[in-house]
Amino acid sequence: MPQAHPHQQPDGLLQAGRNCWRLEHADRFKLLIDGAAYFRALRETLLKARHSVYILGWDMDSRTTLVPEGTDDGFPAQLGDFLHALAAARPQLHIHVLNWDYAMLYALEREWMLARKPGRERSGRLRFHTDSRHPVGASHHQKVVVVDDRVAFVGGLDLTRCRWDTPDHACDNPLRRDPDGKSYAPFHDVQAMVDGDCARALGELARRRWKLAGYSPSRQAPAPTSSHPESDPWPDDHAPDLEDIAVGISRTEPAHDGRAGVFEVRQLYLDAIAGARQFLFFENQYFTSNVLADALGERLRESDGPEVMVVSPQTQSGWLEQATMGALRARIHHRLKDALAGLDERADARYQMYCPQLPGLEDGCLNVHSKVFAMDDRLFSVGSANMSNRSMAFDTECNLTIEASGAPERRDHIRAAIASMRNRLLAEHLGTEPVVVAERIAACGSLHQTVSALHREDTRNMVPLQPRLIPELDALTPENAVFDPERPISPDEVVDAYVPHSARKPVPRRMIGLGMLAVLLVAFALAWRFTPLSDWINLGSLIALARSVDKMPFTPVIVIAAFVVAGMLMVPITVLIAVAGVVFGPMMGGLYAIAGVLLSAALGFVLGNWLGHDALRQMLGPRINNLSRRFAQRGIAAMAVIRLLPIAPFTVVNVVAGASHLGLRDYMIGTFAGMAPGIVLTVMFSHNLAEAIRHPSLQSVLVLVAVTAALMLTAFGLQKLLKPRAQKKRARPDSGDHMPSGHHLPAEAK
């Protein structure tokens, strides 16, 4: 049994050796909400650095501008240039930057040759390295900066692109632009700033991570002691939220290279869930952890259990993430709702997931990237750990936690500060002031009732989120998805799970062909990212190209072949259909589009059939058998519905269908039935829109209005037809319930 730490209270939840690595004293603790506050505080602190800087991150971009509104400190604006100039100006300063050696899956989203910018002088005191010392598939996910072992930052914010934003999250903020000058959507995250012994301990953590990554520390002068206040790097004008406070440092480290795993963050969450009496407040990018869901389900089944509030983004970004983390989150959400089934009518109000909505934003939802939780008014934690299986056991993580403890007067002071930090987050999402949130919570004693009472349609608000569990998508996402594993996966297990036994020895021609196809797709993706290809493949350029094709012989063959090639390269089919309508008219354009789509679908089906059902089953698990049988039993209807639903990209559906039990005849009929009406309406709309622009007349405008109305009615009818039965029932006026927020959900978040 570990001995009690000097700062540990006998009745405290934080216990060194159980749910935290160390319980260390901080003279000051400050919560920095959103990137603008963190990046400015960080730059000011780095300017005061004299001896050492350690930066650990999941992603970094040297082109990041920490203070886009500008500074007058005389140093460069971009992060990489700033660090080089800082090292040159401080002869005793050693800067260590450790970035995750990312998987190629992220290659197109990241800066290449991060430390090799042409024309930049290199300094031996500025060292940049990548961290690859992890189990297969794991990542370094800690976001830690330590300056002179005197001030440290821990949270969810990386020093990379598209992270800077202000708490108002204005949709038209001109400063919110990436290094290429392109605007990005509002972004919300949180970082904590500490000093004292806690910062010194985080310096130890950073040095240990640097060493475990395989690098030796620089020779450097010792950091100044606390007896020299003139060397204090704490940024000016940043009053702390708390002073003289014990801070728990909790970690996740997977078992690797002979070292035992560290799971302090997971235990911290479990202890907080078990110890909550009134509220559990979570603000997190992901919510997919099975162990946390089980613990929350047990508390929700208690008659006097706490309220549970989860603030999360409306949708995960991109189809791949939506199909994995999004599907897993939907399962967790429905499991918790089921845990409340059968309890009294007030029980359903004890758990709810929310997404913060912003007026004027295209998809309506703020991108929540933070990793924060609060237990009652007694515990507050901020760090890098998501509420995911990965963060609980697989990736490296670091969280800082404060707890209300000590003498009654001191405990009350800390409780007030914890409540204030939680209320600041809620107030930001609700478009109001923290004092208003505090008054409402004091009056009703409920977080959910507070959100409901402060809800206003004309401003920012928090909308109940109901993640949809799409059966077809759920069937394609294994329970132990490789994107969010609960434990390290050995290379042998990866081979066993994802390589068909028949494809091991010898390597068949189909696997070689598949490898060549993968290489071609990667080459196409690189060309899209680093060449003008993405500028060429747009509506205007495609229309110009199609007009030139219209004058050539064999036009139908060329156009249909273009559909086939574009479909295999995952170029959006809808864009090609619209181009066909503009250039060739509603009749010929529709015929070309239908023929091209059907031929492209047939080719994808053949490819999937060539790969084989066994290969697909090995990759996706035995549950694909049930989906395949469902296709076979209800072939035409099932295929038509899948073409109507945005479950997966066109090409992916083609290949999966080809490897299933579905017959080619039913597949083609279902594809035609599901896509032909949309193709006809799309070519008619695009053609009449072009005609109304080229030759404006009352007739062309009326036709365009009629086609637009048909499109809207079709979309509305599909929404009604495909809405889950339970949602339809709740929407009835006699049910007494409000329409859930699911009708606000767009098909894609970004």
Disulfide bonds with the S-S distance in Angstrom:
none
